[in-house]
Amino acid sequence: LMRLQQLVEKVNSAYNNYEFHVFYHAVHNFCVLDMSSFYLDILKDRLYTSKAESVERRAAQTVMYKIIRTLVRLIAPVISHTAEEIWKYLPEDRNYPESVFLSAWPEVEKKYLNEQLNVDWELIRQVRKDVAKALEIARQNKIIGHSLDASVKLYGDEKISAFLRRYAGDLANIFIVSKVELGAGPAVEGSVRAEEVEGLQIYVEQAKGVKCPRCWIYSEEIRPEQEGADICPRCSAVLAEQ
């Protein structure tokens, strides 16, 4: 939502200054870099495997709904027919009129702007790029196939390690791997030195345990030989509540 507000700000400025090339590149980059290759890529696990009414899944749907409602209005002056067609397929909302061209123009919602959050996630994206490169090397070396086959260990200096500890619980989802650990001491042999983030080294190995057939994440708690234990605990909990 913060990136969306930054897009609104940039697009409004571009329209006001007749800089249509800026509008084009801003919207294109948001759709390709922020959404497709980052946010939606990470979000797939939550959307596909979480309980339908869970807070995590509904929160993700809410964000996507806000994004498409805003994005379609931003493109309407330029891609008019497409914008109107998209609008007709959106879930009905009494707060919005029947046509995109009758709706209010998007304005920046400053409550979503947070400079520290912006700085933090720029660094996370850099770490993710380095992890992706290490995963590709591991794939070429036949250590893993899919990224979820991997367990990743991160070795960093005091500064980057302290930062990563703050987001430790989210890193596996962000990197789309089965497990992430923060290593202590010097990096083990075979680690890859990061290019984007100074002081960081990444070690990739085959994840331990058994691959869950539902979410594809490896778990050491899966026991195929035991009835009811052939999927991971997270998926078991979701199915038990349905």
Salt bridges, closest charged atoms under 4 A:
ASP34 OD1 - ARG3 NE 3.08
ASP34 OD1 - ARG125 NH1 2.99
ASP41 OD1 - LYS44 NZ 3.26
ASP41 OD2 - ARG128 NH2 3.28
ASP45 OD2 - ARG234 NH1 2.80
GLU53 OE1 - ARG58 NH1 3.02
GLU84 OE2 - LYS88 NZ 3.70
ASP120 OD2 - ARG166 NH2 2.63
GLU122 OE2 - ARG3 NH1 3.11
GLU136 OE1 - ARG139 NH1 2.61
GLU181 OE1 - LYS153 NZ 3.93
GLU195 OE1 - LYS133 NZ 3.03
GLU196 OE2 - LYS133 NZ 3.64
GLU205 OE2 - LYS208 NZ 3.65
GLU241 OE1 - LYS51 NZ 3.70
